[in-house]
């Protein structure tokens, strides 16, 4: 968390995060146009944000695009804000309401675990329920297999999808159609990509949620920071992270 606090201490870096909130997935040139400094100066600030996990980059052809990653800020909230605030106040720190202007969202988190243990947590319905609002995600986990999302406290299916690619314990690509309400069902099918990379004694988990329309309902993707924080807590401590008891699926 020291790197996160250090990155957020600089007003230029906070302004860069505001720019990515306004329009996610910008390249260096587009960002540099909005600041009274050289491209090299902006690049140095972006590097600090990337090292802190607040920005995630993706290559698209010759371009390097930058995406806001709210997961570390959610972790700061869970560690330093939520225990001092009333539950209704914690919504002020929840970034889900701010992620509304892109067809693609990228989330990244480091977890001290092994790739096999992380893969099991993602694909085991009992473990999944411990960090994803009690939802069970079940599948044969083979190419083309169906995915079903249920919750013991809710009737019927909350979501359904299909396995597009699977390479245990490194990569999983799936579709998802949210079914818990007419407002989200009307958004249609989206795609979720899970990528696991071992880094020393930890794993870097990157979740990319894309193929969403501009201005898509934030229920589709707004829960990811909470889900990934809960996943990290479970794998590192064996404890269930206390989060609002929503029945939504992401």
VENTAGI-V518182 format. One line per field, one symbol per residue. ss: DSSP state (A for helix, B for strand, O for the rest). Layout:
BEGIN
ss = ???
END
This chain:
BEGIN
ss = OAAAAAAAOOAAAAAAAAAAAAOOOBBAAAAAOOOOOOAAAAAAAAAAAAAOOOBBBBBBOOBBBBBBOOAAAAAAAAAAAAAAOOOOAAAAAOAAAAOOOOOOBBBBBBBOOOAAAAAAAAAOAAAAAAAOOOBBBBBOOOOOOBBBBBBOOBBBBBBBBBBBBBBOOOBBBBBBBBOOOAAAAOOOOBBBBBBBBBBOOBBBBBBBBBOOOOOOOOOOOOOAAAAAAAAAAAAAAOOOOOOOOOOOOO
END
